[in-house]
Amino acid sequence: MNLLERFFSITDEMAPVFKQRRTARRATSLLVANLLCMGRRWVTRLISTRGRDQRDWSADYKLFSRAKWSAQALFTPAIRRVPAYSGDGPIGVAADEVHLPRAGRHVKRSRWLRDPMSPPFHVNLIRGIRFLQFSALLPLHRTHKVDSRAVPVSFEPIDVPEKPAKKASVGKWTEYRRAKKVKNLCAQFVRKLWELRQAFDLAGAVGRMLVAVVDGGFCNRTVFGADLPPLTAILARGRKDAVLCRPVRKRRGSSQVYGKRKFTPEKVRTNTAIPWHRTTVFYGGAQRTVRYKEVHNVLWQGGARRRPLRLIVVAPMPYKLSQASRTYYRQPGYLFCSDHELSAQALLQLYFDRWQIEVNHRDEKQLIGVADPQVWNGNSVDRIPAFLTASYSFLLLASLEAYGPERTDQYIQPPKWQRSRRRPSCLDLLNLARRQAAERPDLYGKTDFRLDPTQAYTKMAA
């Protein structure tokens, strides 16, 4: 089976999400159109790519605004396939916040946000919507000499209460501050982690450890102090100046919990009495040696309360810009983990694999166009980004099932300066899908899809 055949086999499992068969066919058709569309992924261009620009288009918009279906349920086929790629080790999921530019004072959830691309010496603002994304980390480096692949398994907007005006009543401000403690990024992350734990259990991962790898934005009291699902751990990058201590041995008549001797992760790194350990992780296409220090049973009073944590300090890694240049060093890393049983090598590998979710963000914005549709309906604003992200997730899984994790001769020959790549990029997958769609029109015959490659170029202005 080729790429598109595998893609359709995955979308067939999506049919129970919709109440009507014709709605499922329309959704599958739009998912394929998103892959074959060239240019901005507006809904009008998806309709033109399907060859239905001379017919009534209202049903395509109503699929997102009126039809009853769950955006999270779209990722069920992807969740079912994750445990098989994870082997016997823990299932890693990376979580991160992503900003999608979306202007308009009347657009649902559109707010002024800090631009993550702004320079450190000058903070810029953008008008957009915040989303929380979870991506499963597939450790492909266990069987092939390629980096891991992150496959999106959730993409939902962050439900934040609207800030009242400056002259609003005291009651509204009190209600707003109370709602912020319940509706925020970290609280939604914990709730979503419970849902993913249940979803992976239904997918056959009962009894397997689930490790959520996050950055510093999730390393706080809301996450580590929350009630976590069973067999679920948090691996977060923390601050070097976090105030830590050791627990006090329980004594009769004493309620003291935190030790008086305080220390920070930076002091652990510079403490010569704590030895450095060495291990290897696969990163950047090769096995690399990493030095680290490990301290168990650490209490972080301001961030995790009485939950014992595990501190892992990663030494700065050397690198060169060229073979003749001087040696530079990256910044050290400070990791907090709520699990004490997994090996340090497994946790460090998950930490280095987390970078793949940043690759997801780049592909989703530049190639998949999750921020392109200019819709105004509230349901459509929430659903379409998740819908387009699901097409990206299915495309990655279809490539793994059809050709494996490495770049084979089935893909279009890359430029000469890129022929050392071992793993196909998202652009390689899109180009292959377009070529197969032009050569094999029978593949998408079961959907209401009529692709004309020649007209696809001329209709890019639609």
N, C-alpha and C positions, 0 to 999 in steps of 0.2 A: 504494500500500500504506500502511496506517495503522501506528500505533505497534506494536500487538501482532503484526501480520503480519511486520513487520521483525524484531521480537524473536524470533519463531519461526524465521525464516530464519537468524538467527545461531545459535540453539541447535541447529539441524539439523547444523551443522558440528561440534558437540560430540559427536555420536554415536560416532565412533571411539574416544573416550576410554574408553568402557565396553565390556565384553566381550559383553554381551547387549543385544538391542534393547529388551527390557522394562525393563532397568535404565536405559537412556537415556530411555525414555518417563517413567519415574518421576522421574528427575532433572529433566527438563524441566517436569514437572508441579509439582514442588516449587519450581523457580525462579520460575514464574509465581505460585504461591501466596504466595511471599515478597513479591512486588510488590502483590498484591491484599489481603494480610492487613492487618487493622487492629488496632492495639495492639502488644503485645510479640510478637516473632517467636520464640515457643517452637515446638518441633517439634509439640506437640499442637495449637497454633493453625493451623499450616500444614496439618495433617491435616484439621482442621475446615473450613478455608477450601476445601479440595478436595472437601468433601462426603463424606468417608470416615471420619467420626468414629464410625459405627456398624459399622465393619468392622475386620478385623484390622490393627493398626498396626505390627506387628513388622517388616514389610518396609521401612517408611520409616526406621526406626532402623538396620536392617542395611545400608541403602545407605551410611551413613557409617561404620559400625563394622566391617563384614565385606567388603563388595564391594571388588574390586581395581580401583582407578583412581587416577590422579595428580591432586592438587589443582592443580598448576601447569599440567597439560595442559588444564584448563578454560579458561584464558585464551588458548589458541591462536587462536580466532576473532577476539579483540580485537587480538592482535599482528599478524595478517595485514592488518588494516585501517589500522594506524597509518601505514605509509609513504606511503599515498595522501594523507593529510591533512597530512603534513609538507612537501609540495612538493619543491623542489630543495635546501632547506636541511638542516641537521643534524637528526637525530632526537633530541629531548630527552626524557629520563626523569627524573622526580623521585623520590628515595628518602627515606624517613623511617621512624622508629620510632613505633609506636603501641601504647598500653597499653589492654588490654581488661579491665575489672573482672571477676574470677572468683574467688570465695572457695571455700574447701574445702581442708583439709589433704591430701586424697587425690586432688585434681584434678591431672592431669598438667600440669607446667610452672607451676603456680600458685605465685607467690612474692610476697614483700613488695617493693613497688616505690615509687619516689618519685612522688608525685602531681604530674603536670605542671601541674595547675590550682592548686596551692598557692601562697600569696603568697610573694614573694621574701624576706620577713623571717621566715618560719616554714615549714620543710619538713614536709609531711604525707606519710603513707604510705598506700598502698592495696594490697589483695591482688588480684593480677591476673596476666595473661600478656602477654609482650612479643611483638609481631609486627613483621616487616619488610615494608614495602609499597613497591612500585614502581608509578608511574603515568606513562604516556606523556603528554607535553604536546602537545596538538594546537593549532597556531597559527591559530586561526580568525580572528584579527584581520587576517590577510593579505588576506582576501576580504570580511569583514564587520566592522562596527563593534561587535564583541563581544569580551570577554576570551577568552583561551585556555581550553580545557577539558582537565582531567586525567582520563584514563581508566585505571583500575587494570589492570595487566598481571601482577601477582604479589602474593601475600599469603601469607606463610609464617611460622610461629613461629620465634623465635630459640632455637636450641639452645645452652643454657648449662649447663655442668656443675653438679651440685648441690654446694653448699658443705658440707664435712664439719663435724662437731661440734667444739667447742672442745677436747675431750679426746681427739680422734682421734689416731691414730698419726702419726709424722713422715712415714711413707711415703704415707699418704693425703693429707696436706697437700702433699707434693711432687708427687704425681700431679695434684692439683687445680690447682696453680699451672701445671703444664705443660699441662693441658687448657684452661685459660683462654686461653692464647696461640693455641690452634687454634680453640676454640669460643667466639666472642664476636660481638658485633654487626658490627664492621667486617670481620672475617675472613669472615663469612657474606655480607656485602655484596659483597666482591670475588668470591667464588665465584658468587654469583647474577648478577653482572655478566657473567661469562663465559657463563653459560647464556642470558642475554638476548641477548648478542651473537650466539650461534649461532641463537637463535630468530628474530631479525630477519633474519639472513642467509637462513634458510629461507623467510622471508616476502617475499623479493625486495629486501632492502635491502643487498645485497652491494656493497661499495665506498662506502657512505655513512657519514658520521661519526655516532657515537653519543655524546652528551654526557650524563653523569649529574650532575644538579644536586642538591647536598646541603647540609645546614646544618653548624654547627660541630661537631656530634658525630662527623662523619666526616672532619674535617680533621685528620688525624694521620698518624703514621708507618706504621701498618698499611695505610692506603689508598694514600697517595702513594708509599710504598716498595714496594708490591706489584708483581707482574708483571701489567700491565693487558692486556686483549685488544687485538688490532690495531684501528685506526680507532676507538678509544674514548678519551674524555677525561673528566676529573673537573673539575667546577667547584664549589668549596666555599667557604663563608663562613668566614673565619679570624679569628684574634685580632689586635687592633691592636698587641700587644706581642710578636709573634713575632720572634725574632732572625734576621735575614736577612743575606746577604752576596752579593758577586759572586764568580764563579769566577776562579781564578788562571790566567793563561796558562801553558801547559805549558812547562817548561824542562828542559833535559837535566840529569839527575841530581837533579831535585827531584820529590818526591811530594806537594807541597802542592796541595790542591784548593780549600779555602775561603779567601776573602780575609780579611785581618785587619780591615778596616774594616766594622763591623757597623752595621746600621740596622733600623728597624722600619717596619711599614706606617703607623703614626701619624706618623713622621717624614717619610715620603714625602708624606703629606697636607699637612703644614705647611711643606714645603720649597717656597719660592717659585721656585726655579730650575727646577722641573719644571712645565711648563705644564698647565693644565686644558683638556680637550677637551669638546666638546658633541655629543650625539646625541639621537635621539628614540626612545622606547619606548612601546608601547601598554600602558597600565595604568589601571585604574579607569574603563574606558569611553571613554578619550580618549588622544590622542597627547600625551606629556609630555616636556619637555626634561630631560636628565640630564647633569650634569657629572661627569667622571671623569678620573683620571690612570692612566697605563699604564706599567709597567716590565717589560721582557722579561729573560729569562735570569737569574733570581734563584735562589739556592740557599738552602734552609732546612735547615740541618744537623740540627736536632732533629726535623723532621717529614717531610722528603722525601729526606734523605740527598743523593745526587749527582744526583737528577733535577732538571733545570732547570724552573723554574716561571715563570708569568706572573702578575704582580701587577696587579690592577685596583682602584683606590680610588674609591669612589662618594661624591660629596659629599652632605652632608645635604640632603634635599629639603624645600622649604617647603610648608606646608599651613595651612588655616584651618578652624576648627570651624564658622564661619558667615561670611557675607559681611562682617559688621560687626566680627568679632573680630580680634584681633591675629594676626600671622603666627608660627607655630611651625615648628620644624625637627626632622626625624627624625634618628636617629643615623646617622653615616657607615657605609658598608659596605666590607669588605676581602675581596676575592675572590682565591682562588688557583686557577689553571687549569693543567693539564698539557699543553694544546695551545697552539701558537704560530702557527697558520695561520688560524684562524677570526677573523672581524672582531670588534672589541670590541662593536659594536652587536648582533650576533647573540648574543654571550655575555650581555650585559646584559639582552636581551629574555628569554632563558631564565631568568636569575636572577629577574626580576620575575614570570615565569610560574610559578615554583616554588610560589608561594603557593596555587595551585589544589589542591595535594595536601592542604593544610590544610582546604580545602573538602570534599575527599573524606572526610577523617577525621570531620568534623562530620556529613555526610550518612550515612555508614556507621553511626555510633553512634546518631544521633537518629532517622533515618528508615528505614534498612535493618535496623537491629537486629543487627549482627554479634556483639554481646556478650550477646544475650538468651538463646539456647538453653542450658538447664541440663542438659548431657549429662555423663556420667562416663566413658564409654569413652575410652581414650587416642587412638584413631584419630579418633573423633568430635570430640574437643576440638581437634584440629589441622585437621580438614577442614571443619567447618561454617562457621567464619568466612570461609575462602576461598571456599566455595560461595556464601554470601550476597553476598560482595563481587563474585563473578563475575556474579550477577544484576544488581547495580548497574552494572557495567561494560557489560553487554549492553544495559541500558536506555538508557544515555547514547549508545551507538553507534546504537541503533535510532532514537532521536529525531533524530540527525544525518542518517541516511539517509532518514527519512520526511519531515521538515519542514525540515531545514537547521538552522544554528546559532542563528537568530533566533527570537524568540517570535512565532508567527503566530496567526491567528484560530482555529486548530484547538484551542488550549488554552482551558481554562476562564478566563473573564474574571477578572482579579485584583481585589483591593480597590482603591479609588480612590487610596489613598496609595501603591500599588505599580505604577501603570500606566506609569511611566517605565522599567520594566525592559526591556532589550533581549534578554536571554537567559533561557530558561525555567529555573526551578530544579528541583531533584530532586522537590520536592513537587508542582510542576506536572506533571511526568512521571507520578508515581504517580496523581494524580487523573485524568489523561487515560486511563491504562491501566485504571483501575477503571471509568470510564464506558464505554469501548469494550468491556470484558469483559461488562458488563451489557447493552449494546445488541447485541453480536455474539457470541452463545454459540457460533456455528459456528467461530469462530477457534481455539478450544482443544478442538475436538471430537476431534482426533487423539490427545489425551492422556487419561489416566484422570482427568478433571477435571469436576466438577459444581458450578458456582458458582450459589448462590442469594443475590442481593444482600440480600434481606430477612433471611434467616437469618444472613448474615455479621455483622450488627450484634448479633444476640442471642447469638451463639456466641463473643463476644469474651472471655467469662469461662472458656472451656474450658481 
